[in-house]
Amino acid sequence: MSGSQGLRATAPALALLTLVASWSWAQEQTPAENPNAADWKAAGDAMLHGPQNVELKDQARIEVPAGYGFVPRKEAAALMDTLGNTTDERFLGLIFPTESDAEWFVSIDYEPAGYVKDDDAREWDADELLANLKEGTEQGNERRTQMGVPPIEVTRWIEAPAYDASNHRLVWSVEARDKGGQDPNPGVNYNTYVLGREGYISLNLVTSVAEVEAHKPAAHQLLGAVSFHEGKRYSDFNASTDKVAAYGLAALVGGIAAKKLGLLAAAAAFFVKFAKLIVVGVFAAAGAIAKHFRGRSDPQAS
């Protein structure tokens, strides 16, 4: 994957945070006041409330549990466009909590990279992977500065990379702070992946350092709710016919992930840092969003 592809894949993350901070405000506006109000309403109306199965392209499904809501790709992508961000065929949708005060969201993507070999998971060095993330994030700071996004730095593992070879699932998370600034509660991406025969599905939960431990169970619940279809599973790989990815499992934590982490972490840091100012000024923050979704948890509710 090229650098530009990596950056393009992460562009929706910036919009996600704006979405969380802006939802209630947009819902209250009329089309005359906000030409994009219809997009916000459409996303809320289209939300699929658990428990129910949601298809993820022709590859897999996720059993959305009770207490969660899935915004399908079409409506979620319209929100991304409304906020000036582009999506592509890899973007699958958004998940929010609907029955709690938890302030997080998950973006779901499918990367058709091919069969990702997991051999390197047996001997990878967590310190080396962390160094790769730090280097990649530092390299991305020039681009973030050009975009008007504050530079960040990776400081430590929130959770060192852990690979479940029996279920072909990867989990990892790092702390990313404003570079050289005061950032007592930095944003966190809790990254989870499920490998398949032709690529992998990623579920990235965006939260904060203060809340990540409380939100980890939700991330693992959603990760466990994803299953590839028969014929698309990792175990269905055919070495004589199938495409093998140009990189191994460690690249999902190192080089490729570093590009993805940069914008996601910057977005999370933006939300955590400015949410309180936003709620005082113009918008309703994530707590109001959660209340809005809880009010809609019954699809028949008005």
Secondary structure, DSSP 8 states (H G I E B T S, - for coil): --HHHHHHHHHHHHHHHHHHHHHHHHHHS-TTT-TTHHHHHHHHHH-EESSEEEEETTTEEEEE-TTEEEEEHHHHHHHHHHTT----TTEEEEEEESSS----EEEEEEE---B---GGGGT--HHHHHHHHHHHHHHHHHHHHHTT---EEEEEEEEEEEEETTTTEEEEEEEEEETTS--SS-EEEEEEEEEBSS-EEEEEEEEETTTHHHHHHHHHHHHHTEEE-TTTBGGG--TTTS-B-SS-GGGGTTHHHHHHHHHHHHHHHHHHHHHHHHHHHTS--HHHHHHHHHHTSSTT--
